[in-house]
Amino acid sequence: MTPFSEAVEGLATDVHLPDGDGPFPTVLVRTPYDRARYRAEARGWARHGFAAAVQDVRGRFASPGEWHPYQNEAADGAATVRWIRRQPWSDGRIVAVGASYAAHCALVLAFDAPGGARPDAVVAAVPALGAAETAREPSGVERLLTRAGWWAAHGDRRDSDESALDKALAADPGLLTHLPLTGLPERLGRSLPSWAALWRHRERGRLVSRVAHADVPLLAVGGHHDHFTEDTVELWRAWGGPSARLLLGPWGHGLVTAPGPDAGPAHRVSLGELYVRWVRRALAGELAQGRHGAVALGGGNLWLPADAHGEPRTQRLRLLHGSAFTADPDRPVRSDDLTVPTVPTGGPPDRCVLVTPPLPRPLDVVGPVRVRLRATAHTPSADWAARLVALTPEGRAEGLAVGVVRREEPAGRETELTVELGRLARRLPAGSRLRLEIAGHHFPAHARNPHTGDDPVTADRLIPSGRAVDPRSVALRLPVLTSRPTPTDPAKEILR
């Protein structure tokens, strides 16, 4: 293998070539996370006969310029593709590969770059599609903790400090409670001019609306415990190329290095080997047309075809407490605490809690989960967070799904609402119970609604919000497989 470095359009780029005579197909990775961290991956591609080009995006690490997330990637990527195709070691075929922000870099080449600068295939893992998608839930509610962590680590700086937020929280555990949230950079002790600008991005779906124009194969990889799960699935569904493949496992944002509690031995997939095999078939034109893929059944140690869906079923719930509760921003329901919620002595509950009876038999839940209810808020603005928790027969509490919606209603008016909790692919063993919590906050994963109608990011005043839930109206809709699931081999579905 022959490694060397180049300044491509001024951007620092490492190239690893296979042994032997070329020319070779090329894998291109454009990243803000330091190209030096990808040397092992690049060597792996080279061992399998691919040239591997890894580039620091503009303004990051060794690449000059200013770092403006999501702004320059299509143009810079297109210039890099054109440069690769002019090299004597390139046979002209290029696959754009990336995870998280690097997946965005790969994707925009497939439809934003001019025709001669587009890749021949795309591998996009846990894709961070754009600023609006990363900053907010589909309902518009702000994702606070992940964005604060990312901006503290990578925002407005040439290098990265992955532990920046952890260190700041160790020094000030109440860091994210201080108002306004736009003041976070000062509390971190450094300049972050793009932090406030992030929250002006509200229009989701711009990238997905364009992927219908893509004309190359796609492999989309995600995890059920990743915050971009729905975006990954939507990308796969909307892709306009000749073939689209989906691999969705019981993993977090780190994929196989971040397995969830429901991961089993069958879910230990070698992604690198699978990528190589898929890329070879994609470049050879050997993939069948259409959308295919595999979804892991968490807790079931098997894989299902990506188009498997259960039939909606309403689960019976019993109210434990909190049909009337107070959403108090000074004591919000925490996203990082799954302990049994109790009614505080001398005070109102902070959430409505309902439970199901123990399941008489195992349930395979595959598909989107939603909650419908009638409820009242005594403030003009209110967030409604619904969290579904599995209580295992062994006594453990495991978070299954969360959804948050924001409603603007006249204070005191009862309203009907639906909270989408995202997608599950999970086997629930017999004897499990489901706990449904309905609250006004899910903090610090999400910013606290100030309940005044002000923007949660710029608000400097928070007030409590009285809530009432009609427990008879609460309907938990689970997509349940009605017959024994038909397993599949993930490699077979990805490579078909």
Summary of the structure (lengths in Angstrom):
residues: 496
radius of gyration: 23.7
end to end distance: 30.7
largest distance: 78.2
contacts: 1738
relative contact order: 0.11
helix: 25%
strand: 34%
